Amino acid sequence: MTGSFSDFVEWAGGTRRAALQLDLSPSRVSRLKLGRQPLPAEVAEKCEQVSRGLFKKERVLGPDDQAA
């Protein structure tokens, strides 16, 4: 497990469950997972909170998203 957003979605049990946990629509989670939208820092923070620190914000964001 690398800690990416895709890994978080898999850990959460899929797109729908991740969407419920992050308070996002499943279509938005899918677009974020596929890289069609930049991952907001707020979503990365929520991933860290929901996973109780398993997915750190910095790792979920990745180097490309942190530079943006």
C-alpha positions as CSV (number, residue, x, y, z in Angstrom):
1,M,0.0,0.0,0.0
2,T,1.5,3.3,-1.1
3,G,-0.9,5.6,0.6
4,S,-2.3,7.2,-2.6
5,F,-5.8,8.3,-3.0
6,S,-6.5,5.2,-5.1
7,D,-5.3,3.1,-2.2
8,F,-7.5,5.0,0.2
9,V,-10.6,4.3,-2.1
10,E,-9.7,0.6,-2.1
11,W,-9.1,0.6,1.7
12,A,-12.5,2.2,2.2
13,G,-14.2,-0.5,0.2
14,G,-14.7,1.1,-3.1
15,T,-15.8,4.4,-4.7
16,R,-19.3,4.5,-3.0
17,R,-18.0,3.8,0.5
18,A,-15.1,6.3,0.1
19,A,-17.6,8.9,-1.1
20,L,-19.8,8.3,1.9
21,Q,-16.8,8.6,4.3
22,L,-15.5,11.7,2.6
23,D,-18.9,13.4,2.1
24,L,-18.4,13.5,-1.7
25,S,-20.4,12.2,-4.6
26,P,-19.2,8.9,-6.1
27,S,-18.6,10.6,-9.4
28,R,-16.3,13.1,-7.8
29,V,-14.4,10.3,-6.0
30,S,-14.0,8.5,-9.3
31,R,-12.7,11.7,-11.1
32,L,-10.2,12.3,-8.3
33,K,-9.1,8.6,-8.3
34,L,-8.5,8.7,-12.1
35,G,-6.6,12.0,-11.8
36,R,-9.2,13.9,-13.8
37,Q,-9.3,16.6,-11.1
38,P,-6.6,17.7,-8.8
39,L,-6.9,16.3,-5.3
40,P,-7.7,19.2,-2.8
41,A,-5.8,19.3,0.4
42,E,-9.1,19.2,2.3
43,V,-9.9,15.8,0.8
44,A,-6.5,14.5,1.7
45,E,-6.9,15.7,5.3
46,K,-10.3,14.0,5.4
47,C,-8.7,10.8,4.2
48,E,-6.2,11.0,7.1
49,Q,-9.0,11.6,9.6
50,V,-11.3,8.9,8.3
51,S,-8.4,6.3,8.3
52,R,-7.2,7.4,11.7
53,G,-3.8,8.3,10.4
54,L,-3.3,5.3,8.2
55,F,-3.3,7.4,5.1
56,K,-1.2,10.6,5.8
57,K,-2.3,13.7,4.0
58,E,1.2,14.2,2.5
59,R,1.2,10.7,1.0
60,V,-2.3,10.9,-0.3
61,L,-1.6,14.2,-2.0
62,G,1.6,13.0,-3.6
63,P,4.3,15.2,-5.0
64,D,2.3,16.4,-8.0
65,D,-0.7,17.6,-5.9
66,Q,1.6,19.2,-3.2
67,A,3.3,21.4,-5.8
68,A,-0.1,22.7,-7.1
